Amino acid sequence: MDRDKKELQKIPPRQTPLIRKVRLNLVLIVLAAVSIGSGLYMRAHPDRDRRIDVREYNLGVLTYNEMPTLRGANVTGKASAHFEKALAQSSDEKIRALALCNLGTMSGTLARDSIHRVQEAYAVKRAKGVENDENLLMARQEVRKSIQRLAEAVRVDPTLEDSKFNLELLETERGEGGEILGSRYSPGQVDKGY
């Protein structure tokens, strides 16, 4: 019997249900406060948990879409700078492909528009020598660079349909003198999927 009494003395007294509920509520309150605090911190520092390359890519998209009525070299230049940073800092092939696609598309669009403006100006004046115009030659060189970027984007990620479409569009760009020199790619290099 003495042995049973000693064992009974070792067992702690049972907690009352009220004390158990209070402890549980305190634990829940502490967890809620920690959750609210971390949520407020993340809201105050939204970029804290993102990768730098993703942030730069998103800033490029935001910059380009921010001023749709003011598109041009200035907005495109700022967006391009962000895409270039994302491209340089990323080891993620998807981000690299998207950055290349956007860089190629933006510069190709501006260059294509420049080619059309030069050609229209010569057509209105009925002047000759459009093929030797310095602005036209620079714009065609930019189209070539854009084609290279888009082709690289398709090589890196063949699922990018926008890159394939824009690549096809730039490749078929023709001036009065025919196809832009050097704009065709070798069929073995890029499989556009169609």
C-alpha positions as CSV (number, residue, x, y, z in Angstrom):
1,M,0.0,0.0,0.0
2,D,2.8,2.4,0.8
3,R,4.1,1.8,-2.6
4,D,0.7,2.8,-4.2
5,K,0.6,6.0,-2.1
6,K,4.0,7.0,-3.3
7,E,3.0,6.5,-7.0
8,L,-0.2,8.5,-6.4
9,Q,1.8,11.3,-5.0
10,K,4.1,11.4,-8.1
11,I,1.1,12.0,-10.4
12,P,0.5,15.7,-10.8
13,P,-3.0,16.9,-9.9
14,R,-5.4,17.1,-12.9
15,Q,-5.9,20.5,-14.3
16,T,-9.4,21.9,-14.2
17,P,-11.1,22.4,-17.6
18,L,-11.1,26.1,-17.1
19,I,-7.3,26.4,-16.7
20,R,-6.9,24.1,-19.8
21,K,-9.1,26.4,-21.9
22,V,-7.3,29.5,-20.7
23,R,-3.9,28.1,-21.7
24,L,-5.3,27.0,-25.1
25,N,-6.8,30.5,-25.7
26,L,-3.5,32.1,-24.7
27,V,-1.6,30.0,-27.2
28,L,-4.1,30.8,-29.9
29,I,-3.9,34.5,-29.1
30,V,-0.1,34.4,-29.4
31,L,-0.2,32.6,-32.7
32,A,-2.8,35.1,-34.0
33,A,-0.5,38.0,-33.0
34,V,2.5,36.4,-34.7
35,S,0.5,35.8,-37.9
36,I,-0.9,39.4,-37.9
37,G,2.6,40.8,-37.3
38,S,4.2,38.8,-40.0
39,G,1.4,39.7,-42.4
40,L,1.9,43.4,-41.7
41,Y,5.7,43.1,-42.2
42,M,5.2,41.3,-45.5
43,R,2.8,44.0,-46.6
44,A,5.2,46.7,-45.7
45,H,8.1,44.9,-47.5
46,P,6.4,43.0,-50.4
47,D,9.7,42.6,-52.4
48,R,11.5,41.1,-49.4
49,D,10.8,37.5,-50.3
50,R,11.1,37.8,-54.1
51,R,14.2,37.1,-56.2
52,I,16.0,40.0,-57.7
53,D,15.6,38.7,-61.2
54,V,11.8,38.3,-60.8
55,R,11.5,41.7,-59.3
56,E,13.5,43.3,-62.2
57,Y,11.4,41.5,-64.8
58,N,8.1,42.6,-63.1
59,L,9.4,46.2,-62.9
60,G,10.1,46.0,-66.7
61,V,6.6,44.8,-67.4
62,L,5.1,47.4,-65.0
63,T,7.2,50.2,-66.6
64,Y,6.2,49.2,-70.1
65,N,2.5,49.0,-69.2
66,E,2.5,52.0,-66.9
67,M,2.2,54.7,-69.6
68,P,0.4,53.1,-72.6
69,T,-0.3,56.5,-74.3
70,L,3.3,57.6,-73.9
71,R,5.0,54.6,-75.5
72,G,8.2,55.3,-77.2
73,A,12.0,55.2,-76.8
74,N,11.9,56.7,-73.3
75,V,9.5,54.2,-71.7
76,T,10.9,51.4,-73.8
77,G,14.4,52.3,-72.7
78,K,13.5,52.2,-69.0
79,A,11.6,48.9,-69.4
80,S,14.5,47.5,-71.4
81,A,16.9,48.4,-68.6
82,H,14.9,46.3,-66.2
83,F,14.7,43.4,-68.6
84,E,18.4,43.5,-69.2
85,K,19.0,43.4,-65.4
86,A,16.7,40.4,-65.1
87,L,18.4,38.7,-68.0
88,A,21.9,39.3,-66.4
89,Q,20.9,38.3,-62.9
90,S,18.8,35.2,-63.6
91,S,19.7,31.6,-63.8
92,D,16.1,30.7,-64.3
93,E,15.6,29.8,-68.0
94,K,11.9,30.8,-68.0
95,I,12.7,34.3,-66.7
96,R,15.6,34.6,-69.2
97,A,13.3,33.5,-72.1
98,L,10.6,36.0,-71.1
99,A,13.1,38.8,-70.8
100,L,14.6,38.0,-74.2
101,C,11.1,37.9,-75.7
102,N,10.2,41.3,-74.3
103,L,13.5,42.9,-75.3
104,G,13.2,41.5,-78.8
105,T,9.6,42.5,-79.1
106,M,10.1,46.1,-77.9
107,S,13.1,46.9,-79.9
108,G,11.7,45.1,-83.0
109,T,8.5,47.0,-82.8
110,L,10.3,50.4,-82.5
111,A,12.7,49.5,-85.4
112,R,9.8,48.2,-87.6
113,D,7.9,51.4,-87.0
114,S,11.0,53.4,-87.8
115,I,11.5,51.5,-91.1
116,H,7.9,52.2,-92.1
117,R,8.2,55.9,-91.3
118,V,11.4,56.3,-93.4
119,Q,9.8,54.4,-96.3
120,E,6.7,56.5,-96.1
121,A,8.7,59.7,-96.1
122,Y,10.6,58.7,-99.2
123,A,7.4,57.6,-100.8
124,V,5.6,60.9,-100.2
125,K,8.6,62.8,-101.6
126,R,8.9,60.3,-104.4
127,A,12.6,60.4,-103.6
128,K,15.1,57.7,-104.5
129,G,17.9,56.3,-102.3
130,V,15.7,55.0,-99.5
131,E,17.9,51.8,-99.3
132,N,21.0,54.0,-98.4
133,D,19.2,56.0,-95.7
134,E,21.2,55.9,-92.5
135,N,18.1,55.7,-90.3
136,L,16.7,52.8,-92.4
137,L,20.0,50.9,-92.1
138,M,20.2,51.4,-88.3
139,A,16.5,50.3,-88.0
140,R,17.2,47.2,-90.0
141,Q,20.2,46.4,-87.9
142,E,18.0,46.7,-84.8
143,V,15.5,44.4,-86.4
144,R,18.3,41.8,-86.8
145,K,19.2,42.1,-83.2
146,S,15.5,41.7,-82.2
147,I,15.3,38.6,-84.4
148,Q,18.3,37.2,-82.6
149,R,16.8,37.8,-79.2
150,L,13.5,36.3,-80.2
151,A,15.2,33.3,-81.7
152,E,17.2,32.8,-78.5
153,A,14.0,33.1,-76.4
154,V,12.4,30.3,-78.6
155,R,15.5,28.2,-78.2
156,V,15.5,28.6,-74.4
157,D,11.7,28.1,-74.1
158,P,10.0,26.6,-77.1
159,T,6.5,27.1,-75.5
160,L,6.6,30.9,-75.8
161,E,4.0,31.4,-78.5
162,D,4.4,35.2,-78.4
163,S,8.1,34.8,-79.2
164,K,7.3,32.5,-82.1
165,F,4.7,34.9,-83.5
166,N,6.9,38.0,-83.1
167,L,9.9,36.2,-84.6
168,E,7.8,35.2,-87.7
169,L,6.5,38.8,-88.0
170,L,9.9,40.4,-87.9
171,E,11.4,37.8,-90.3
172,T,8.8,38.5,-92.9
173,E,9.4,42.3,-92.6
174,R,10.1,43.6,-96.1
175,G,11.2,46.9,-97.3
176,E,11.1,48.2,-100.8
177,G,14.4,46.4,-101.5
178,G,13.0,43.0,-100.3
179,E,13.6,41.1,-97.2
180,I,15.9,42.5,-94.5
181,L,19.3,41.2,-95.1
182,G,20.4,38.6,-92.6
183,S,17.1,38.3,-91.0
184,R,16.5,34.6,-91.8
185,Y,17.6,32.0,-89.3
186,S,18.8,28.5,-90.1
187,P,15.9,26.1,-89.8
188,G,18.0,23.8,-87.6
189,Q,18.6,26.4,-85.0
190,V,15.0,27.3,-84.0
191,D,12.0,25.1,-84.1
192,K,9.1,27.4,-84.0
193,G,6.6,24.5,-83.8
194,Y,4.5,25.4,-86.8
